[in-house]
Amino acid sequence: MNKNNQSTGTQEIDAAKLVLIGSALATLGDALQTISVGLALEVLENQTMPDQTDQLKKIEDNMQKQIDHLTNELSKLKSQIT
């Protein structure tokens, strides 16, 4: 009977070791998944940045044209007053 108890105890220890190894592998898998999502997000951000930069450049150019136009109009009004 003592041998049976030792065998059961050994089996429980082996099972616990397998649970530990399985948990460690699952944690490692989650970490790798998190890293891959972070890398994918970085790639997406880098892809959208040039588009946003182009849009901002167009807006800036349009604003500069409006400022130039308003400056010219202001100069015309100024010259009419004096």
C-alpha positions in Angstrom: 0.0 0.0 0.0 2.9 2.3 0.7 4.2 1.8 -2.9 0.7 2.8 -4.2 0.8 6.0 -2.2 4.3 6.8 -3.6 3.2 6.1 -7.1 0.2 8.4 -6.7 2.4 11.1 -5.2 4.8 10.9 -8.1 2.0 11.1 -10.6 0.6 14.2 -8.9 4.1 15.8 -9.0 4.5 14.9 -12.6 1.1 16.4 -13.4 1.9 19.6 -11.5 5.1 19.9 -13.5 3.2 19.5 -16.7 0.8 22.2 -15.6 3.6 24.5 -14.8 5.3 23.9 -18.2 2.0 24.4 -20.0 1.3 27.6 -18.1 4.8 28.9 -18.9 4.3 28.1 -22.6 0.9 29.8 -22.6 2.4 32.9 -21.0 5.2 32.9 -23.6 2.6 32.6 -26.3 0.7 35.6 -24.9 3.9 37.7 -24.8 4.7 36.9 -28.4 1.2 37.8 -29.4 1.4 41.1 -27.6 4.8 41.9 -29.3 3.4 41.0 -32.7 0.3 43.2 -32.2 2.6 46.1 -31.2 4.8 45.6 -34.3 1.7 45.5 -36.5 0.4 48.7 -34.9 3.8 50.4 -35.6 3.7 49.3 -39.2 0.2 50.7 -39.6 1.2 54.0 -38.0 4.2 54.3 -40.3 1.9 53.7 -43.3 -0.6 56.3 -42.3 2.0 58.9 -41.4 3.0 59.8 -45.0 -0.7 60.2 -45.9 -1.3 62.5 -42.9 1.9 64.4 -43.7 0.7 64.9 -47.3 -2.7 66.1 -46.1 -1.2 68.5 -43.6 1.1 69.9 -46.4 -1.9 70.5 -48.6 -3.8 72.2 -45.8 -0.7 74.3 -45.0 -0.3 75.3 -48.7 -4.0 76.3 -48.9 -3.8 78.3 -45.7 -0.7 80.1 -47.0 -2.5 81.0 -50.3 -5.4 82.4 -48.2 -3.0 84.4 -46.1 -1.3 85.8 -49.2 -4.7 86.6 -50.8 -5.8 88.4 -47.6 -2.5 90.3 -47.4 -3.0 91.5 -51.0 -6.5 92.6 -50.3 -5.4 94.4 -47.2 -2.7 96.2 -49.2 -5.3 97.3 -51.8 -7.6 98.6 -49.1 -4.7 100.4 -47.5 -3.7 102.1 -50.8 -7.3 103.2 -51.4 -7.5 104.8 -48.0 -4.3 106.8 -48.4 
